[in-house]
Amino acid sequence: MYDHRQLGRELQIFDTDPLIGAGLPYWLPAGAAIRHALEEYVRELERRAGYQHVYSPVLAKRELYELSGHWEHYRDGMYPPMAVDPVAEGDPGPGGDSGPGGGSQLVLRPSMCPHHAVMFRSRGRSYRELPLRMAELGGQYRAELSGVLGGLTRVRGMQLNDAHIFCTLEQAAGEAASALAMIRQAHEALGIEPARYRLSLASDSAKYVGSAQMWADATAMLRDVLATSGIDYEVEEGEAAFYGPKIDVQVADSAEREASIATVQIDFYQPERFSLEYVGPDGAKHRPVMVHRSIIGSAERAVGHLLDVYGGAFPPWLAPVQLVALPVSEAQLAPAEAGHRAGTTSRSGERWQPGRPHPRAQASPVPGRDRRNRGRRRRSINQAPRRPAAAADERRRGTYPNRQPGQSPHHRAVERAECRSLNQTA
């Protein structure tokens, strides 16, 4: 495997700056193209599986996290609250506080589940709407210590692929199994090979909440899901979420450091805390079960791991530069640039105007013309999945053979029709 921290900077995918802060990487154009393709793949996978996409703010009042339990049990991983609309000293604030800062307090969210729970309870629900699958790719923030930060795999600000399924008790195990199957499908397509599957359970720590029966029921369901799916797994105590057990999909980097890249959780606690209800076929009110699910975890960790796996030579649909024209002399430079600027069709179906460069194709300088950053340029060219070389005899024929590096078989499962125009150009 490779080191994504070195590759990410060499290939100009991401970088960091002390002025922005540790653990807050920024995405350069190549990285943004990779991330966009990955996000679109996941969104399309979710749409086909019946998920509805939503957006929610990255800030919320402290009371939201007090209700969800995060403020009491996950405060060490959260940033301090920000005071807004402070009241005059001595006057009680909306929450009964007094003094400066006694008004509302906003918190950067460490999780999306409280927001989605609020969305579910925003109106009355019927059993006919369940399972309700709610998905979002949004920002969240964790107050990680400086010593544990590293590249894209451990950051303070992230874009998380998250979803919550609100369902009946009878539907919960089936929804968890379907979510796990979707994770395995996506990982196979992306070339992600799990190091292991982990059933994360509670320990004797006081950080875990809810009744013993809640934990026993949720754990039994997840064990059944793993057994039905035919997955070997390891049990690890002390790694559960504070509100319930979970299945974690673990991956490893070149140094054998493990990280969770996907998860499935069954939660009885937060539906109770938020008083979530739906009307059943008997006309009575019932409490739903909440299944938490993430396919690729954060975009940061997913791209970091894919860099480790592919060494920057991504499958064609995911590659930030899908085509590089290679002129072998000055005479071929103009045809190479003309091919680069030829009209092609974008991933969204919009036709690029002739004369404008396609954002995922480029013409390489003639060898020997620009000696600066030669190593970086050579590596960038070598990572492109399609490299037509413009030699003199080929230029006369108007054909450019496509020199391709070795490709992973995983890309075939997700090769998109949107890439056909680039295949034809190559």
C-alpha positions in Angstrom: 0.0 0.0 0.0 0.9 3.7 -0.4 1.0 6.7 2.0 -1.9 8.9 1.1 -0.4 11.9 3.0 2.6 12.0 0.6 0.6 11.2 -2.5 -2.1 13.7 -1.8 0.4 16.5 -1.8 2.4 15.2 -4.8 -0.7 14.8 -6.9 -2.2 18.1 -5.6 -5.3 16.4 -4.2 -5.4 18.1 -0.8 -3.2 20.0 1.5 -3.2 21.8 4.9 -2.0 25.1 6.1 -1.1 26.2 9.7 -3.2 29.4 9.2 -6.3 27.3 8.6 -5.4 24.8 11.3 -4.4 21.2 11.9 -6.9 18.6 10.9 -8.7 20.9 8.5 -7.5 19.9 5.1 -8.6 21.8 2.0 -9.4 20.1 -1.4 -7.5 21.2 -4.5 -9.2 20.8 -8.0 -8.0 17.2 -8.5 -9.2 16.2 -5.0 -12.5 18.0 -5.5 -13.1 16.0 -8.8 -12.4 12.7 -6.9 -14.7 13.7 -4.1 -17.5 14.8 -6.4 -17.4 11.5 -8.3 -17.4 9.5 -5.1 -20.2 11.5 -3.6 -22.3 11.2 -6.8 -21.8 7.4 -6.9 -22.9 7.1 -3.2 -25.9 9.3 -3.8 -27.0 7.3 -6.8 -26.6 4.1 -4.9 -28.8 5.5 -2.1 -31.5 6.9 -4.5 -31.8 3.4 -6.1 -32.3 1.9 -2.6 -35.1 4.3 -1.7 -33.3 6.9 0.4 -34.5 10.5 0.5 -31.7 13.1 0.7 -31.9 16.0 3.1 -29.7 18.9 4.3 -29.4 20.1 7.8 -27.3 22.9 9.4 -23.9 22.2 11.0 -24.9 24.3 14.0 -27.6 23.7 16.5 -28.6 24.9 20.0 -26.9 23.2 22.9 -30.3 22.0 24.0 -30.5 19.7 21.0 -27.4 17.8 22.1 -28.6 17.8 25.7 -31.7 16.0 24.6 -29.9 13.5 22.3 -27.4 12.7 25.1 -24.3 13.9 23.2 -23.7 16.8 25.6 -23.5 14.5 28.6 -21.8 11.5 27.1 -19.8 12.9 24.1 -18.8 16.4 25.2 -15.1 15.6 25.1 -15.4 15.2 21.4 -17.3 18.5 20.8 -16.2 22.0 20.5 -17.2 24.6 23.1 -20.6 26.3 22.6 -20.7 29.8 21.1 -22.8 32.4 22.9 -25.2 34.4 20.7 -27.7 37.1 21.7 -26.3 37.5 25.2 -28.7 39.0 27.7 -27.9 41.8 30.1 -26.0 40.9 33.3 -28.4 39.9 36.0 -31.3 39.1 33.6 -32.3 35.5 33.2 -31.8 34.1 29.7 -34.2 31.9 27.9 -32.9 28.9 29.7 -32.9 30.5 33.1 -29.2 31.5 33.0 -28.1 35.0 33.9 -25.2 37.2 33.2 -23.2 37.7 29.9 -23.6 34.8 27.6 -26.9 33.8 29.2 -28.7 33.8 25.9 -28.7 31.0 23.2 -25.6 28.8 22.8 -24.8 27.2 19.5 -22.7 24.1 19.0 -20.9 22.7 16.0 -22.5 19.3 15.5 -20.5 16.2 16.1 -23.2 14.0 14.6 -26.3 14.3 12.3 -28.6 11.9 14.1 -30.2 14.5 16.3 -31.1 16.7 13.3 -32.6 13.7 11.4 -34.6 12.8 14.5 -36.0 16.3 14.6 -36.9 16.1 10.9 -38.8 12.8 11.5 -40.9 14.3 14.3 -41.6 17.5 12.4 -45.0 16.1 11.5 -47.2 13.1 12.2 -46.1 9.8 10.7 -48.0 6.7 9.6 -46.8 3.1 9.5 -47.4 3.3 5.8 -44.4 5.7 5.5 -42.0 3.2 7.1 -39.3 2.4 6.6 -38.3 6.1 6.1 -34.7 6.2 4.8 -33.2 9.6 5.3 -29.6 10.3 3.9 -27.3 13.3 4.0 -23.8 14.1 3.0 -22.9 17.0 5.3 -20.4 18.6 7.5 -19.7 17.7 11.1 -16.9 18.5 13.6 -14.9 16.6 16.2 -12.5 18.1 18.7 -9.7 15.7 18.1 -6.4 16.1 19.9 -3.5 17.3 17.8 -1.5 14.1 18.4 -4.1 11.8 16.7 -4.5 13.9 13.6 -3.2 12.5 10.3 -3.7 13.4 6.7 -7.3 12.7 5.6 -8.0 9.8 7.9 -8.2 11.7 11.2 -9.5 15.2 10.8 -11.4 17.8 12.8 -13.8 18.9 10.1 -15.3 16.2 7.8 -18.0 15.6 5.2 -19.9 12.5 6.4 -22.0 10.1 4.4 -24.7 9.4 6.9 -28.2 8.0 6.9 -30.9 7.1 9.4 -33.7 4.6 8.8 -36.8 5.0 10.9 -38.7 1.8 10.9 -40.9 -0.6 12.9 -39.4 -3.1 15.3 -40.2 -5.9 12.8 -38.4 -4.1 10.0 -35.2 -3.2 11.9 -33.2 -6.4 11.4 -34.0 -6.5 7.7 -33.1 -2.8 7.2 -29.8 -3.3 9.0 -29.1 -6.3 6.8 -29.9 -4.3 3.6 -27.6 -1.5 4.8 -24.8 -3.9 5.3 -25.3 -5.5 1.9 -25.2 -2.0 0.3 -21.9 -1.3 2.1 -20.4 -4.5 0.8 -21.6 -3.8 -2.7 -20.1 -0.3 -2.7 -16.8 -1.4 -1.2 -16.4 -4.2 -3.8 -17.0 -1.7 -6.5 -14.6 0.8 -5.0 -11.9 -1.7 -4.4 -12.1 -1.4 -0.6 -11.1 -4.6 1.2 -12.1 -4.7 4.9 -9.4 -5.8 7.3 -12.2 -7.2 9.5 -15.8 -6.7 10.6 -16.2 -5.7 14.2 -19.2 -6.1 16.5 -18.7 -3.1 18.8 -20.4 -3.6 22.2 -20.6 -1.7 25.5 -18.2 -2.1 28.4 -18.9 -1.3 32.1 -18.2 2.3 31.5 -20.7 4.9 32.7 -20.7 6.6 29.2 -23.3 4.1 27.9 -27.0 4.9 28.3 -30.3 3.2 28.0 -31.7 0.0 29.6 -30.0 -3.4 29.6 -32.9 -4.7 27.6 -32.4 -2.1 24.8 -28.8 -3.2 24.5 -29.6 -6.9 24.6 -32.2 -6.5 21.9 -30.1 -4.4 19.6 -27.0 -6.7 20.0 -29.1 -9.8 19.3 -30.4 -8.2 16.1 -26.9 -7.2 14.9 -25.6 -10.7 15.6 -28.4 -12.2 13.5 -27.6 -9.7 10.7 -24.0 -10.8 10.7 -24.9 -14.5 10.8 -27.5 -14.2 8.0 -24.9 -12.3 5.9 -22.3 -15.0 6.4 -19.7 -12.6 7.7 -17.0 -13.5 10.1 -16.5 -10.9 12.8 -14.8 -10.1 16.0 -16.5 -8.8 19.2 -14.9 -5.9 20.9 -16.2 -4.3 24.1 -15.9 -0.6 24.7 -16.2 0.4 21.1 -20.0 0.9 20.9 -21.7 4.2 20.4 -22.9 5.6 23.8 -26.5 4.9 22.7 -26.2 1.4 21.2 -24.1 -1.4 19.7 -22.8 -1.3 16.1 -21.2 -3.2 13.3 -18.0 -1.5 12.2 -16.2 -2.2 8.9 -12.5 -1.8 9.6 -9.8 -1.0 7.0 -6.0 -0.8 7.5 -3.3 1.4 6.0 0.2 0.6 5.0 1.3 0.8 8.7 -1.5 -1.6 9.7 -3.3 1.2 11.5 -7.0 0.5 11.6 -9.9 2.9 11.1 -13.7 2.5 10.8 -14.9 3.3 7.3 -18.5 2.1 7.5 -21.0 1.3 10.2 -24.5 -0.1 10.9 -26.1 0.6 14.2 -29.5 -0.2 15.8 -30.7 2.5 18.2 -33.6 2.3 20.6 -32.4 5.2 22.8 -32.7 8.3 20.7 -36.2 7.5 19.4 -37.2 7.5 23.1 -35.3 10.7 24.0 -36.9 12.6 21.1 -40.4 11.0 21.7 -40.6 9.8 18.1 -43.9 8.2 17.2 -45.9 6.8 14.3 -49.5 5.7 14.0 -49.7 2.0 13.5 -52.4 0.0 11.7 -54.3 -0.4 15.0 -54.6 3.4 15.2 -52.4 3.6 18.3 -49.0 5.4 18.6 -45.9 3.4 18.4 -42.2 4.1 18.8 -39.9 3.6 15.7 -36.5 2.0 15.8 -33.6 4.1 14.4 -31.0 2.3 12.2 -27.8 4.4 11.7 -25.8 3.6 8.6 -22.8 5.0 6.7 -21.4 3.5 3.5 -18.0 5.3 3.2 -17.8 7.2 6.4 -16.3 10.6 5.8 -15.3 11.7 2.3 -11.9 12.5 3.8 -11.2 9.1 5.2 -12.6 7.3 2.1 -10.4 9.3 -0.4 -7.4 8.8 1.9 -7.9 5.1 2.0 -8.5 4.9 -1.8 -5.2 6.8 -2.3 -3.5 4.2 -0.1 -5.1 1.4 -2.2 -4.6 2.7 -5.7 -1.5 4.8 -5.2 -3.2 7.6 -7.2 -3.9 5.5 -10.2 -7.7 5.6 -9.7 -10.2 3.7 -11.9 -11.2 5.8 -14.9 -14.6 7.1 -13.5 -12.9 8.2 -10.3 -9.7 9.7 -11.7 -9.4 13.5 -11.5 -7.7 13.5 -14.9 -9.2 10.9 -17.1 -7.2 11.7 -20.2 -3.7 13.1 -20.9 -2.6 13.8 -24.5 1.2 13.1 -24.8 2.9 15.1 -27.6 6.3 13.5 -28.4 7.7 16.6 -30.2 6.9 20.3 -30.8 5.1 19.3 -34.0 2.5 17.3 -32.0 1.8 19.9 -29.3 -0.9 21.8 -31.3 -2.9 18.6 -32.2 -2.6 17.5 -28.6 -4.0 20.8 -27.3 -6.7 20.7 -30.0 -7.8 17.2 -28.8 -7.8 18.5 -25.3 -10.1 21.3 -26.2 -12.5 19.2 -28.4 -16.1 19.3 -27.5 -17.1 16.5 -25.2 -20.0 15.7 -22.9 -19.7 16.2 -19.1 -20.8 13.8 -16.4 -24.0 15.9 -15.9 -24.9 15.6 -19.6 -23.9 19.2 -20.5 -22.0 19.6 -23.7 -18.7 21.3 -23.3 -18.2 24.1 -25.9 -15.4 23.5 -28.4 -12.4 25.6 -27.6 -12.8 25.2 -23.8 -10.7 22.6 -22.0 -12.5 19.6 -20.5 -11.9 19.8 -16.7 -10.8 16.1 -16.5 -8.5 16.1 -19.6 -5.2 17.8 -20.1 -2.4 18.1 -22.7 1.0 17.3 -21.2 4.0 19.6 -22.0 6.4 18.2 -24.7 9.2 16.2 -22.9 12.1 18.4 -22.1 10.2 21.8 -22.4 9.5 22.4 -18.8 12.0 20.9 -16.4 10.4 22.3 -13.3 8.4 19.9 -11.2 9.4 17.1 -13.6 8.8 14.3 -11.1 5.4 15.6 -10.1 4.4 16.0 -13.7 5.6 12.4 -14.6 3.7 11.0 -11.6 0.5 12.9 -12.6 0.7 11.6 -16.2 1.3 8.1 -15.0 -1.8 8.1 -12.9 -4.1 9.1 -15.8 -6.2 6.1 -16.9 -6.0 7.2 -20.6 -2.9 8.5 -22.2 -3.2 8.9 -26.0 0.2 9.7 -27.5 0.3 12.1 -30.4 3.1 10.9 -32.7 3.6 12.3 -36.2 2.2 9.3 -38.2 -0.8 9.0 -35.9 -1.5 12.7 -36.2 -1.7 12.4 -40.0 -4.2 9.5 -39.7 -6.1 11.5 -37.0 -5.9 8.6 -34.5 -4.3 8.5 -31.1 -3.8 5.1 -29.5 -4.8 4.9 -25.9 -1.9 3.8 -23.6 -3.5 2.7 -20.3 -1.8 1.6 -17.1 -3.0 -1.5 -15.3 -6.5 -1.2 -14.1 -8.2 -2.7 -11.1 -11.0 -5.1 -12.0 -13.1 -3.3 -9.4 -13.7 -0.3 -11.7 -15.7 -2.3 -14.1 -18.6 -2.6 -11.7 -19.0 1.2 -11.5 -17.8 2.4 -14.9 -20.3 5.0 -15.9 -22.0 5.9 -19.2 -21.0 9.5 -18.5 -17.3 8.5 -19.3 -18.1 7.2 -22.8 -17.3 10.5 -24.4 -13.8 10.4 -22.9 -13.4 6.8 -24.0 -14.3 7.9 -27.5 -12.0 10.8 -27.4 -9.2 8.5 -26.3 
